[in-house]
Amino acid sequence: MEKLVGRADVARAAGVAESTVSRALNDSPLISDEIKKKVRLAAEELGYVPSRTATLFASNRSFAIGFVVPYYKKILPFTRSYFPALLDGLLLGTLNHNYNVGIIFENYLGKYRSYRDLITSHSYDGLIFAITKDQFPEIDPLIEHNLPFVLVNNYREGAASIYARPDEGMRKAFSHAHELGHNHIGYVTGDLQFKNGKDRLQAFEELASHYHLQTTIVEGNFSRNSGFNAFRQFGKKESLIMTASDRQAFGFLQACSEHSKKVPQDISLIGYDNFQPAGTSTPPLTTVDHPIMEMGAEAVQMLIGMIEHGKAAEQRWAETGFVVRKSTRPLGE
């Protein structure tokens, strides 16, 4: 049988110690570029493939990223379009890096007592939080101990974050509604325990004032049910409804169907997210474009920079867009 090439063989060929081989192949800053080049050349010529165990031991890392998602008793997170889209972004972000992504249910940490323990135990090198409430004190120890993590769709002082500001996408939505002649718009809010719920409501109110439009606001929670239930709280005066999520828009569409009200013939509808179902619904949904997959990829790059290069926590901002489909039409047409 052909003898497997080991680390000792590479060390002999390169004229270095075995420990130097591991450090050089893991790009340790303690090893000079000249030695790294010599070790890599020897490894390539010998066909040496380092074991993952040896790599982890040498680097003192797990090469695993924890993806923290909320736990819902009634419906699991990956049945909602937001979380698969974000996970897709995370996986794309790791393509050129040797990291795995593990799923963690928020506050269901197994044998660990805190998110800090997940990192200091080397179970994960860092964490990405899919969505967190505005008030989320569980991350305070991570900030205090300068541990690597990134918030997606939330932001706070001292924490790394990537957040899509609603202003540009909603401004385009209002411009579209105004051009179509709509002057009384209904809005179904998101969950106001979350920053994105609050910020989208604030943007709606400011834009409605700017365009001198009348409004009716119904509080929701991003869910399909809240969109469905909002239908009964609007009257005949609203000619267009905006929602804080596409899921709410789909719930509203269902309610319209059950009450023999047609979209957009009887009422126009604008959602928020532009996840895949928006383009295949009946009718296809006009919606604010929320670049969540791109944000996931950006979050990974930020986190790896913190893990590998000690980069400081920073806040980054993504912009929303707007996609016109067939759920809106001119008033009175």
Secondary structure, 3 states (H helix, E strand, C coil): CCCCCCHHHHHHHHCCCHHHHHHHHCCCCCCCHHHHHHHHHHHHHHCCCCCHHHHHHHHCCCCEEEEEECCCCCCCHHHCCHHHHHHHHHHHHCCCCCCEEEEEECCECCCCCCHHHHHHCCCCCEEEECCCCCCCHHHHHHHHCCCCEEEECCCCCCCEEEEEECHHHHHHHHHHHHHCCCCEEEEECCCCCCHHHHHHHHHHHHHHHHCCCEEEEECCCCCHHHHHHHHHHCCCCCCEEEECCHHHHHHHHHHHHHCCCCCCCCCEEEEEECCHHHHCCCCCCEEEECCHHHHHHHHHHHHHHHHHHCCCCCEEEEECEEECCCCCCCCCC
